[in-house]
Amino acid sequence: MTATDEALIAHPAVARVNFTGSTRVGRVIAEIAGRHLTRTVLELGGKAPMLVLADADLQAAVEAATFGAFLNQGQVCMSTERLIVDRSVADEVAVRLTERAAGLVVGPPDDPSTQLGPMVGREARDRVLALVDNAREHGAEVLTGGEAEGLYVRPTVLRGVTPAMRIYSEESFGPVLSIIEADGTDHAVEIANDTEYGRLGRRDPAGQRPVVPRPGTVPIVNQGTAPMTAPDPGEPLRPAHVFDLLARLLPADAVVVEETPSSRPELHRRVPARTPLGFLSAAAGGLGFGLPAAVGVKLGAPDRPVVAVLGDGSSLYGIQGLWSAAHYRAGVLFVVLANGGYAIMDRLAEQAGHGKPPWPGFTEVSVSAIAAGFGCPAQRVASHDELTRILAEVVPSLADLQAPLLLDVEVAPDPTYGF
């Protein structure tokens, strides 16, 4: 931390500090912010677990774990580090995962066949190898990997990891996945909770959903969130209604591109990613990335069904991407949640004490009309029945859609967002 960093945190014009990085630096920022009563949002280290229960689709679980653990060589703050597997299926998961990881291609980033590139530096490489060596010395089995050539660390799968090993609790920030066996769902949640990073799960008292993620998010294979009851006649649609329909109708290989900040947590709960490249979202900010990104994904993966879920405010930043979608016949389903406001900017204006924001309310802006002007077919949707009918018609053939379609869906705003 420098004097400039502290000056920025302390400045009265700074209402909140967002930081993504190490726990060590996060603590420093929190201490400085506390002295100046500046609010913080800290995305720090993690030891993210993924739970595979006895009734899981094991191949889907292995694919998801491979993607989560080895993307960007595991150098991602939400990388899957612990695969907590029900003991009854652990042997099969271990065999499948070992075969999958051993088959990944390690090489230079400019080689099109490369799936894992180098570590960021020697210090990072040495730390990863030291964690693996420590686990091996304490009895863990290295199923594959555990070695490096230069900065290239082979994707590594460990089995028999216990709390006596450093890697059980320390973030590796590298291409290493630990298999930890559990005796049933409750034990799996107990292991997931056994971390200082706060990745928590709980038992549902009603018994309808064996495991429900709490904030912090534990990915759980074959678990979900109870659907929201359809609105009564005259009641407004809410984002959760839209997400429930998508979760029910979208095929497993669908790609969901998301940029809807005010309802993002609800979307994450209700529309899980089920295959690699199944969910794309900006880590922070993004401002308009979602719409053109969905077009690019469809052009790059024409056989995958692609749906973009966008806020009406977010959609306007990259609205010209609809021309590209129409011109290149990119069959993307754009679902725009039209709540008539730009929640992020509205909250910022209110917190700054400026009163009414100096931009028009989005009730004056028709995203569907703009889409039509770009040559993109569009419909305004105002009811649950209408949305159900349209999605039931469009989604089954979404992978083969030869032109984009935009659904401008009227939803009620969340008055609590940003507070």
Secondary structure by P-SEA (a helix, b strand, c coil): ccaaaaaaaacccccbbbbbccaaaaaaaaaaaaaaccccccccccbbbbbbccccaaaaaaaaaaaaccccccccccccccccccccaaaaaaaaaaaaaaaccccccccccccccccccaaaaaaaaaaaaaaaaacccccccccccccccccccccccccccccccccccccbbbbbbbccaaaaaaaaacccccccccccccccccccccccbbbbccccccccccccccccccaaaaaaaaaacccccbbbbbccccaaaaaaacccccccccbbbbccccccccaaaaaaaaaacccbbbbbbbcaaaaaacccaaaaaaaaccbbbbbbbccccaaaaaaaaaaaccccccccccccccaaaaaaaacbbbbbbccaaaaaaaaaacccccccccbbbbbbbbbbccccccc
